[in-house]
Amino acid sequence: MLLDTNVVSAFLKPGAEQRSPKLVAFVTAAVAAQSLTISAFTEFELRRGVEELVTKGQGQRRLVALLKFLDRCDVLGLDGGGGWDFAAKLWARGRALKPAVVLTDLDLLIAATAAFHRRPFATSEVNLVKNLAAIGLSEVTLVPNE
Amino acid sequence: MGFPAFASPALPEAAFFLDWEALFRRLPASARAKVTWTKPRIDAGLKRLLTESVSDAVLDDVARDLMEPVRALSRAILELLASNRDEFRASVMDDLLREEGRLNAFLPDDDSRDTLAWVLGFLRSFVGLVMTMVEPEHLASLDAEQLTQESTDPDLASFMRGQVALMAAVEAVRQGAGGDRCSTLIDSAFLSFMAFRSAIRNHGLWLSPFPNETSAERQQSLLRYAARLRETLTDQDWQTLERACARRSRTKTGKRSSAPAWVISADASGHERCLGVPQTGR
């Protein structure tokens, strides 16, 4: 199971157990079943936000905390073996539909990472689930942020 | 196995130092006399890290300043130990264990102790690997010109930053400096060694600080770090992070999800334009 950035973010927010108990239970079960797997693009998204805090002089300890967490995650990318080609074809498949399905690059690349590595994908974004289904990615779980 | 281009043979020299004064004392008088000059330079460098704000710039400065004296000390100890590789490796590992105990007792919180465990675990893995790849005799026989060339290696620079931050943390313990400064230095060492690990990964080498960790232990660590992140990052921090993650899926017709991250418009020819990313985020 590869988790989208929105799922990981909700899992890591202050008071997540109270704010999003179902989501926390889902992620905890995913971790227990295997590990916490994310895309390199999710790592990039989280990392750049914390780097912004570091740049503002607010973040060395925050960065250390994030990196220790990420160090225990399995991070998958698209390099090697045709991952980028696969993502490009997905993008084109969406554009060829009528009406076209155009995902943001990060949505596309994260979902493509999961599919390329034959992992189910979990996201909290309803529209993303629909759009991914439209381009043929059906092994997607919607994890409500609740 | 060949030695990757990144890892100049001089690299492991830097790994032998945590308690540099103990190392200094371990040298026979004749060997110590040759490296007496290193002491005031190391003292001065570490003093900066104990008295000034620990910024990247200061850490870079000190790492550069200490490269030569640290190497000189390393060479002295390597010359002594080159004849017995197993003993050498054992002594390095023993040093790490002893310093870990001292630092652990001094650090003010579990989070810092956990970071220290990562740092020293990484060093153990690195030194253990190097010792299986490079003969100490080779390290000890490197000439000054080789060392000078390697001193400009950016990968080595990140390693040296971590090294001097750790040396300063040990010095902080010795001097009874504040635990918070010690924590900051350990955090700096962690970030530097993470950068070094990423650099050597580009050469196909991956080192785990916890090579014997089971899957269950890893999962427990992950959940513990997640809980720690919930305590560390505030709601205000998450506003910044969410802006960094801002995106939404969309269709060409311009239909958007309820909280759009991208504002799409179409010009007269039907081409889409991204007008911006609102601050509401994801």
Chai-1 contact restraints between the chains, C-beta under 6 A:
chainA,res_idxA,chainB,res_idxB,connection_type,confidence,min_distance_angstrom,max_distance_angstrom,comment,restraint_id
A,T5,B,C245,contact,1.0,0.0,6.0,A-B,restraint_1
A,L12,B,A226,contact,1.0,0.0,6.0,A-B,restraint_2
A,L12,B,L229,contact,1.0,0.0,6.0,A-B,restraint_3
A,K13,B,W238,contact,1.0,0.0,6.0,A-B,restraint_4
A,P14,B,R230,contact,1.0,0.0,6.0,A-B,restraint_5
A,V31,B,Q219,contact,1.0,0.0,6.0,A-B,restraint_6
A,L36,B,L222,contact,1.0,0.0,6.0,A-B,restraint_7
A,E45,B,A244,contact,1.0,0.0,6.0,A-B,restraint_8
A,E45,B,C245,contact,1.0,0.0,6.0,A-B,restraint_9
A,R48,B,A244,contact,1.0,0.0,6.0,A-B,restraint_10
A,G49,B,T240,contact,1.0,0.0,6.0,A-B,restraint_11
A,G49,B,L241,contact,1.0,0.0,6.0,A-B,restraint_12
A,G49,B,A244,contact,1.0,0.0,6.0,A-B,restraint_13
A,E52,B,T240,contact,1.0,0.0,6.0,A-B,restraint_14
A,L53,B,T240,contact,1.0,0.0,6.0,A-B,restraint_15
A,Q60,B,D187,contact,1.0,0.0,6.0,A-B,restraint_16
A,R62,B,T232,contact,1.0,0.0,6.0,A-B,restraint_17
A,R62,B,L233,contact,1.0,0.0,6.0,A-B,restraint_18
A,V64,B,D187,contact,1.0,0.0,6.0,A-B,restraint_19
A,V64,B,F190,contact,1.0,0.0,6.0,A-B,restraint_20
A,A65,B,R228,contact,1.0,0.0,6.0,A-B,restraint_21
A,A65,B,L229,contact,1.0,0.0,6.0,A-B,restraint_22
A,A65,B,T232,contact,1.0,0.0,6.0,A-B,restraint_23
A,L67,B,M194,contact,1.0,0.0,6.0,A-B,restraint_24
A,K68,B,Y225,contact,1.0,0.0,6.0,A-B,restraint_25
A,F69,B,Y225,contact,1.0,0.0,6.0,A-B,restraint_26
A,F69,B,L229,contact,1.0,0.0,6.0,A-B,restraint_27
A,R72,B,R218,contact,1.0,0.0,6.0,A-B,restraint_28
A,R72,B,S221,contact,1.0,0.0,6.0,A-B,restraint_29
A,R72,B,L222,contact,1.0,0.0,6.0,A-B,restraint_30
A,P99,B,T251,contact,1.0,0.0,6.0,A-B,restraint_31
A,P99,B,K252,contact,1.0,0.0,6.0,A-B,restraint_32
A,P99,B,T253,contact,1.0,0.0,6.0,A-B,restraint_33
A,A100,B,K252,contact,1.0,0.0,6.0,A-B,restraint_34
A,V101,B,T251,contact,1.0,0.0,6.0,A-B,restraint_35
A,V102,B,K252,contact,1.0,0.0,6.0,A-B,restraint_36
A,L103,B,S249,contact,1.0,0.0,6.0,A-B,restraint_37
A,T104,B,R247,contact,1.0,0.0,6.0,A-B,restraint_38
A,L106,B,R247,contact,1.0,0.0,6.0,A-B,restraint_39
A,D107,B,S249,contact,1.0,0.0,6.0,A-B,restraint_40
A,N127,B,S249,contact,1.0,0.0,6.0,A-B,restraint_41
A,N127,B,S257,contact,1.0,0.0,6.0,A-B,restraint_42
A,L128,B,S249,contact,1.0,0.0,6.0,A-B,restraint_43
A,N131,B,S249,contact,1.0,0.0,6.0,A-B,restraint_44
